[in-house]
Amino acid sequence: MATITCGSCKESHPTVNEVKLCFKRNNNFIPENKTKTQAPVAKSYKSVKTFEYKKDAEEFVKNTPNSHLNETVKVKRINVWVEETQSYETVVTKTYTVVIY
């Protein structure tokens, strides 16, 4: 029968469960991570508002207390077919996010 060399006591054990038990007895046991998902992050804001133009977002922040312009700007590029030129043209749109607390 095969045996497993224990990393805790350096002796041989017949099963994995006995190796785990040995680690636990010698206080060398590191618990297995059962879940790989992280706990959800609680949001600390009331809502989010998006704008196509930075000027509009800044104006909203200026007129709305407890809000600020998020530093990240979402950029979206889309290829659009133009009939007159019979070719594709890249259209870039930006989205600015304002967080309201």
DSSP file (Angstrom, degrees, kcal/mol; ACC not computed):
  #  RESIDUE AA STRUCTURE BP1 BP2  ACC     N-H-->O    O-->H-N    N-H-->O    O-->H-N    TCO  KAPPA ALPHA  PHI   PSI    X-CA   Y-CA   Z-CA
    1    1 A M              0   0    0      0, 0.0     2,-0.1     0, 0.0     0, 0.0   0.000 360.0 360.0 360.0 140.9    0.0    0.0    0.0
    2    2 A A        -     0   0    0     12,-0.1     2,-0.3     1,-0.0     0, 0.0  -0.396 360.0-158.5 -75.4 150.9    1.3    3.5   -0.8
    3    3 A T        -     0   0    0     -2,-0.1     2,-0.5    12,-0.0     9,-0.0  -0.873  11.0-131.5-126.9 162.1    2.1    6.0    1.9
    4    4 A I  E     -A   13   0A   0      9,-3.5     9,-2.8    -2,-0.3     2,-0.5  -0.954  19.1-129.3-116.5 129.6    2.4    9.7    2.0
    5    5 A T  E     -A   12   0A   0     -2,-0.5     2,-0.3     7,-0.2     7,-0.2  -0.677  28.8-130.7 -79.3 124.9    5.4   11.5    3.5
    6    6 A C     >  -     0   0    0      5,-3.7     4,-1.0    -2,-0.5    -1,-0.0  -0.554  10.0-154.6 -80.1 134.6    4.1   14.1    6.0
    7    7 A G  T  4 S+     0   0    0     -2,-0.3    -1,-0.1     2,-0.1    -2,-0.0   0.634  93.0  51.8 -80.4 -14.4    5.5   17.6    5.8
    8    8 A S  T  4 S+     0   0    0     11,-0.1    -1,-0.1     3,-0.1    11,-0.0   0.932 128.2  12.8 -86.7 -53.1    4.7   18.2    9.4
    9    9 A C  T  4 S-     0   0    0      2,-0.2    -2,-0.1     0, 0.0     3,-0.1   0.492  92.1-128.6-105.4  -5.3    6.3   15.2   11.2
   10   10 A K  S  < S+     0   0    0     -4,-1.0     2,-0.2     1,-0.2    -3,-0.1   0.600  72.2 114.4  66.9  13.6    8.4   13.9    8.3
   11   11 A E  S    S-     0   0    0     -6,-0.0    -5,-3.7     1,-0.0     2,-0.4  -0.478  71.5 -95.8-101.5 179.3    7.0   10.4    8.8
   12   12 A S  E     -A    5   0A   0     -7,-0.2    -7,-0.2    -2,-0.2    -1,-0.0  -0.790  33.3-172.4-101.5 141.0    4.7    8.3    6.5
   13   13 A H  E     -A    4   0A   0     -9,-2.8    -9,-3.5    -2,-0.4     6,-0.1  -0.960  24.7-136.2-128.1 148.0    0.9    8.2    6.7
   14   14 A P  S    S+     0   0    0      0, 0.0     2,-0.3     0, 0.0   -12,-0.1   0.759  83.4  32.9 -77.1 -24.1   -1.4    5.9    4.7
   15   15 A T  S  > S-     0   0    0    -11,-0.1     4,-1.4     1,-0.1   -11,-0.1  -0.891  73.4-121.8-133.3 161.5   -4.1    8.5    3.8
   16   16 A V  H  > S+     0   0    0     -2,-0.3     4,-2.5     1,-0.2     5,-0.2   0.882 112.7  58.8 -65.1 -39.4   -4.4   12.2    3.0
   17   17 A N  H  > S+     0   0    0      1,-0.2     4,-2.4     2,-0.2    -1,-0.2   0.871 104.0  51.0 -60.6 -36.8   -6.8   12.7    5.9
   18   18 A E  H  > S+     0   0    0      2,-0.2     4,-2.2     1,-0.2    -1,-0.2   0.858 108.8  51.6 -68.8 -34.0   -4.1   11.3    8.4
   19   19 A V  H  X S+     0   0    0     -4,-1.4     4,-2.3     2,-0.2    -2,-0.2   0.929 111.3  47.4 -65.2 -44.2   -1.6   13.8    7.0
   20   20 A K  H  X S+     0   0    0     -4,-2.5     4,-2.3     1,-0.2    -2,-0.2   0.907 111.3  51.1 -62.1 -41.7   -4.1   16.7    7.5
   21   21 A L  H  X S+     0   0    0     -4,-2.4     4,-2.7     2,-0.2    -1,-0.2   0.885 108.8  51.5 -63.1 -39.0   -4.8   15.4   11.0
   22   22 A C  H  X S+     0   0    0     -4,-2.2     4,-2.0     2,-0.2    -2,-0.2   0.913 109.5  49.4 -64.6 -42.8   -1.1   15.4   11.7
   23   23 A F  H  <>S+     0   0    0     -4,-2.3     5,-3.0     1,-0.2     6,-0.9   0.908 112.5  48.7 -61.1 -40.8   -0.7   18.9   10.5
   24   24 A K  H ><5S+     0   0    0     -4,-2.3     3,-1.3     4,-0.2    -2,-0.2   0.915 110.0  50.7 -66.5 -43.2   -3.6   19.9   12.7
   25   25 A R  H 3<5S+     0   0    0     -4,-2.7    -1,-0.2     1,-0.3    -2,-0.2   0.858 113.6  45.1 -62.3 -36.1   -2.2   18.2   15.8
   26   26 A N  T 3<5S-     0   0    0     -4,-2.0    -1,-0.3    -5,-0.2    -2,-0.2   0.283 113.2-117.1 -92.6  10.8    1.1   19.9   15.4
   27   27 A N  T < 5S+     0   0    0     -3,-1.3    -3,-0.2     1,-0.1    -4,-0.1   0.817  86.6 114.3  56.3  33.9   -0.5   23.3   14.7
   28   28 A N      < +     0   0    0     -5,-3.0     2,-0.3    -6,-0.2    -4,-0.2   0.233  40.4 126.2-108.4   9.6    1.0   23.4   11.2
   29   29 A F        -     0   0    0     -6,-0.9    -9,-0.0    -5,-0.1    -8,-0.0  -0.536  41.6-166.5 -79.7 129.8   -2.4   23.3    9.5
   30   30 A I        -     0   0    0     -2,-0.3    -6,-0.1     0, 0.0    -2,-0.0  -0.968  29.2-122.3-110.2 116.6   -3.3   25.9    7.0
   31   31 A P        -     0   0    0      0, 0.0     2,-0.1     0, 0.0     0, 0.0  -0.262  26.1-111.4 -63.3 143.4   -7.0   25.7    6.3
   32   32 A E        -     0   0    0      1,-0.1     2,-1.0     2,-0.0     3,-0.1  -0.458  26.4-116.5 -71.9 144.5   -8.0   25.2    2.7
   33   33 A N        -     0   0    0      1,-0.2    -1,-0.1    -2,-0.1     3,-0.0  -0.742  31.0-173.7 -83.1 107.0   -9.7   28.1    0.9
   34   34 A K        +     0   0    0     -2,-1.0     2,-0.4     1,-0.1    -1,-0.2   0.877  68.0  40.1 -72.6 -38.6  -13.2   26.6    0.2
   35   35 A T        -     0   0    0     -3,-0.1    -1,-0.1     1,-0.1     0, 0.0  -0.912  55.9-166.4-116.7 140.7  -14.4   29.6   -1.9
   36   36 A K        +     0   0    0     -2,-0.4     2,-0.2     2,-0.1    -1,-0.1   0.423  62.2 100.5-100.0  -0.6  -12.4   31.5   -4.4
   37   37 A T        -     0   0    0      1,-0.0     2,-0.2     3,-0.0    -2,-0.1  -0.599  69.3-129.1 -86.5 147.9  -14.9   34.4   -4.7
   38   38 A Q        -     0   0    0     -2,-0.2     3,-0.1     1,-0.1    -2,-0.1  -0.603  30.2 -96.1 -92.1 155.1  -14.4   37.6   -2.8
   39   39 A A        -     0   0    0     -2,-0.2    -1,-0.1     1,-0.1     2,-0.0  -0.438  50.9 -98.6 -66.3 142.3  -16.9   39.2   -0.6
   40   40 A P        -     0   0    0      0, 0.0     2,-0.5     0, 0.0    -1,-0.1  -0.347  35.2-119.9 -65.0 143.7  -18.9   41.9   -2.4
   41   41 A V        -     0   0    0     -3,-0.1     2,-0.3     1,-0.0    -3,-0.0  -0.721  24.6-125.8 -86.6 127.2  -17.8   45.4   -1.8
   42   42 A A        -     0   0    0     -2,-0.5     2,-0.2     1,-0.1    -1,-0.0  -0.564  24.1-126.4 -74.1 129.7  -20.4   47.6   -0.3
   43   43 A K        -     0   0    0     -2,-0.3    -1,-0.1     1,-0.1     0, 0.0  -0.547  15.0-161.3 -78.7 142.9  -21.0   50.7   -2.3
   44   44 A S        +     0   0    0     -2,-0.2     2,-0.3     0, 0.0    -1,-0.1   0.056  63.9  78.8-110.8  23.7  -20.7   53.9   -0.4
   45   45 A Y        -     0   0    0      1,-0.1    56,-0.3     3,-0.0     3,-0.1  -0.901  69.5-137.1-130.8 160.2  -22.6   56.1   -2.9
   46   46 A K  S    S-     0   0    0     54,-2.3     2,-0.3    -2,-0.3    55,-0.2   0.926  76.3 -20.8 -82.4 -48.1  -26.3   56.6   -3.8
   47   47 A S  E     -B  100   0B   0     53,-1.6    53,-2.8     2,-0.0     2,-0.4  -0.955  51.0-127.4-156.3 172.3  -26.2   56.6   -7.5
   48   48 A V  E     -B   99   0B   0     -2,-0.3     2,-0.4    51,-0.2    51,-0.2  -0.986  17.8-167.2-128.9 137.0  -24.1   57.1  -10.7
   49   49 A K  E     -B   98   0B   0     49,-2.7    49,-3.3    -2,-0.4     2,-0.3  -0.983   9.0-151.1-126.2 138.1  -24.9   59.4  -13.6
   50   50 A T  E     -B   97   0B   0     -2,-0.4     2,-0.3    47,-0.2    47,-0.2  -0.838   9.7-170.7-113.6 149.3  -23.1   59.2  -17.0
   51   51 A F  E     -B   96   0B   0     45,-2.7    45,-3.4    -2,-0.3     3,-0.1  -0.965  24.5-146.2-135.2 149.7  -22.5   62.0  -19.5
   52   52 A E  S    S+     0   0    0     -2,-0.3     2,-0.4    43,-0.2    42,-0.3   0.740  89.2  50.8 -84.3 -25.3  -21.2   62.1  -23.1
   53   53 A Y  S  > S-     0   0    0      1,-0.1     4,-1.8    43,-0.1     3,-0.2  -0.941  71.2-143.9-120.2 136.5  -19.5   65.4  -22.6
   54   54 A K  H  > S+     0   0    0     -2,-0.4     4,-2.8     1,-0.2     5,-0.2   0.857 102.1  59.7 -63.2 -36.4  -17.0   66.3  -19.9
   55   55 A K  H  > S+     0   0    0      1,-0.2     4,-2.0     2,-0.2    -1,-0.2   0.903 106.2  47.3 -60.1 -42.2  -18.3   69.9  -19.8
   56   56 A D  H  > S+     0   0    0     -3,-0.2     4,-2.1     2,-0.2    -1,-0.2   0.896 112.1  50.2 -66.0 -40.0  -21.8   68.6  -18.9
   57   57 A A  H  X S+     0   0    0     -4,-1.8     4,-2.2     2,-0.2    -2,-0.2   0.917 111.3  47.9 -64.5 -43.6  -20.4   66.3  -16.2
   58   58 A E  H  X S+     0   0    0     -4,-2.8     4,-2.2     1,-0.2    -1,-0.2   0.883 110.9  51.5 -65.4 -37.8  -18.4   69.1  -14.6
   59   59 A E  H  X S+     0   0    0     -4,-2.0     4,-1.6    -5,-0.2    -1,-0.2   0.895 109.4  50.5 -64.7 -40.5  -21.5   71.4  -14.7
   60   60 A F  H  X S+     0   0    0     -4,-2.1     4,-1.1     2,-0.2    -2,-0.2   0.916 110.7  48.8 -62.9 -43.9  -23.5   68.7  -13.0
   61   61 A V  H  < S+     0   0    0     -4,-2.2     3,-0.4     1,-0.2     6,-0.2   0.891 109.2  53.6 -63.0 -39.7  -20.9   68.3  -10.3
   62   62 A K  H  < S+     0   0    0     -4,-2.2    -1,-0.2     1,-0.2    -2,-0.2   0.853 116.3  38.1 -63.4 -35.0  -20.8   72.0   -9.8
   63   63 A N  H  < S+     0   0    0     -4,-1.6    -1,-0.2    -5,-0.1    -2,-0.2   0.511 107.8  70.7 -96.4  -6.2  -24.5   72.2   -9.2
   64   64 A T  S >< S-     0   0    0     -4,-1.1     3,-0.6    -3,-0.4    -1,-0.1  -0.943  75.0-139.1-117.6 117.4  -25.0   69.0   -7.2
   65   65 A P  T 3  S+     0   0    0      0, 0.0     3,-0.1     0, 0.0    36,-0.1  -0.348  84.1  23.9 -69.1 155.3  -23.7   68.7   -3.7
   66   66 A N  T 3  S+     0   0    0      1,-0.2    35,-3.7    35,-0.1     2,-0.3   0.847  99.6 111.1  59.0  39.4  -22.0   65.5   -2.6
   67   67 A S  E <   -C  100   0B   0     -3,-0.6     2,-0.3    -6,-0.2    33,-0.2  -0.969  40.9-177.0-136.4 155.2  -21.0   64.5   -6.1
   68   68 A H  E     -C   99   0B   0     31,-2.0    31,-2.5    -2,-0.3     2,-0.5  -0.995  32.8-104.1-150.7 154.6  -17.7   64.2   -7.9
   69   69 A L  E     -C   98   0B   0     -2,-0.3    29,-0.2    29,-0.2     2,-0.1  -0.641  38.8-124.8 -79.4 125.0  -16.4   63.3  -11.4
   70   70 A N  E     -     0   0B   0     27,-3.3    27,-0.3    -2,-0.5    -1,-0.1  -0.431  12.4-132.3 -69.4 144.2  -14.9   59.9  -11.5
   71   71 A E  E    S+     0   0B   0     -2,-0.1     2,-0.3    25,-0.1    -1,-0.1   0.753  81.3  86.4 -71.4 -25.1  -11.4   59.8  -12.9
   72   72 A T  E     -     0   0B   0     25,-0.1    25,-0.6     2,-0.0     2,-0.5  -0.593  60.2-162.3 -84.1 138.4  -12.0   56.9  -15.3
   73   73 A V  E     -C   96   0B   0     -2,-0.3     2,-0.5    23,-0.1    23,-0.2  -0.978  13.6-138.8-118.0 125.8  -13.3   57.7  -18.8
   74   74 A K  E     -C   95   0B   0     21,-2.0    21,-2.4    -2,-0.5     2,-0.5  -0.737  18.8-163.4 -86.2 126.7  -14.9   54.9  -20.8
   75   75 A V  E     -C   94   0B   0     -2,-0.5     2,-0.4    19,-0.2    19,-0.2  -0.937   5.6-172.0-113.8 130.3  -13.9   55.1  -24.5
   76   76 A K  E     -C   93   0B   0     17,-3.1    17,-2.9    -2,-0.5     2,-0.5  -0.983   4.3-164.5-125.9 128.7  -15.9   53.2  -27.1
   77   77 A R  E     +C   92   0B   0     -2,-0.4     2,-0.4    15,-0.2    15,-0.2  -0.948   9.8 179.7-114.7 129.7  -14.8   52.8  -30.7
   78   78 A I  E     -C   91   0B   0     13,-2.5    13,-3.3    -2,-0.5     2,-0.6  -0.990  25.0-134.2-130.3 135.6  -17.2   51.6  -33.3
   79   79 A N  E     -C   90   0B   0     -2,-0.4     2,-0.4    11,-0.2    11,-0.2  -0.798  27.2-168.0 -87.6 124.5  -16.7   51.1  -37.1
   80   80 A V  E     -C   89   0B   0      9,-3.0     9,-2.6    -2,-0.6     2,-0.4  -0.939  20.3-125.7-117.8 134.3  -19.6   52.7  -39.0
   81   81 A W  E     -C   88   0B   0     -2,-0.4     2,-0.6     7,-0.2     7,-0.2  -0.658  21.3-156.7 -79.3 126.6  -20.2   52.1  -42.7
   82   82 A V  E  >> -C   87   0B   0      5,-2.8     4,-1.3    -2,-0.4     5,-1.2  -0.927   5.0-159.5-107.8 118.9  -20.5   55.4  -44.6
   83   83 A E  T  45S+     0   0    0     -2,-0.6    -1,-0.1     1,-0.2     3,-0.0   0.885  86.9  57.4 -66.0 -40.6  -22.5   55.1  -47.9
   84   84 A E  T  45S+     0   0    0      1,-0.2    -1,-0.2     2,-0.1    -2,-0.0   0.890 119.9  28.6 -60.5 -40.7  -21.0   58.2  -49.5
   85   85 A T  T  45S-     0   0    0      2,-0.2    -1,-0.2    -3,-0.1    -2,-0.2   0.550  98.7-134.0 -96.8  -8.7  -17.4   57.1  -49.3
   86   86 A Q  T  <5S+     0   0    0     -4,-1.3     2,-0.3     1,-0.2    -3,-0.2   0.903  71.3  97.4  54.6  44.7  -18.2   53.3  -49.4
   87   87 A S  E   <S- C   0  82B   0     -5,-1.2    -5,-2.8    -7,-0.1     2,-0.3  -0.951  78.3 -93.9-151.2 168.7  -15.8   52.7  -46.5
   88   88 A Y  E     - C   0  81B   0     -2,-0.3     2,-0.4    -7,-0.2    -7,-0.2  -0.664  32.1-164.2 -88.4 145.1  -15.8   52.3  -42.7
   89   89 A E  E     - C   0  80B   0     -9,-2.6    -9,-3.0    -2,-0.3     2,-0.5  -0.994  19.3-125.9-128.6 135.3  -15.2   55.2  -40.4
   90   90 A T  E     - C   0  79B   0     -2,-0.4     2,-0.5   -11,-0.2   -11,-0.2  -0.703  21.5-162.9 -85.8 125.4  -14.2   54.9  -36.8
   91   91 A V  E     - C   0  78B   0    -13,-3.3   -13,-2.5    -2,-0.5     2,-0.5  -0.935   4.4-158.6-109.2 125.9  -16.5   56.7  -34.4
   92   92 A V  E     - C   0  77B   0     -2,-0.5     2,-0.4   -15,-0.2   -15,-0.2  -0.905   9.6-176.0-108.3 127.1  -15.2   57.3  -30.9
   93   93 A T  E     - C   0  76B   0    -17,-2.9   -17,-3.1    -2,-0.5     2,-0.4  -0.962   7.9-157.6-120.9 142.2  -17.5   58.0  -28.0
   94   94 A K  E     - C   0  75B   0     -2,-0.4     2,-0.5   -42,-0.3   -19,-0.2  -0.921   1.4-156.7-117.4 143.8  -16.5   58.9  -24.4
   95   95 A T  E     - C   0  74B   0    -21,-2.4   -21,-2.0    -2,-0.4     2,-0.4  -0.984   4.2-159.3-122.7 125.8  -18.5   58.4  -21.3
   96   96 A Y  E     -BC  51  73B   0    -45,-3.4   -45,-2.7    -2,-0.5     2,-0.4  -0.878  11.4-147.9-105.2 134.6  -17.9   60.5  -18.2
   97   97 A T  E     -B   50   0B   0    -25,-0.6   -27,-3.3    -2,-0.4     2,-0.5  -0.871   8.8-165.4-110.3 132.6  -19.2   59.1  -14.8
   98   98 A V  E     -BC  49  69B   0    -49,-3.3   -49,-2.7    -2,-0.4     2,-0.5  -0.966  10.6-150.7-114.3 129.4  -20.3   61.2  -11.9
   99   99 A V  E     -BC  48  68B   0    -31,-2.5   -31,-2.0    -2,-0.5     2,-0.5  -0.863   5.9-156.5-101.7 130.8  -20.8   59.6   -8.5
  100  100 A I  E      BC  47  67B   0    -53,-2.8   -54,-2.3    -2,-0.5   -53,-1.6  -0.929 360.0 360.0-110.6 123.6  -23.4   61.0   -6.1
  101  101 A Y              0   0    0    -35,-3.7   -34,-0.2    -2,-0.5   -35,-0.1   0.411 360.0 360.0 -96.3 360.0  -22.9   60.3   -2.4
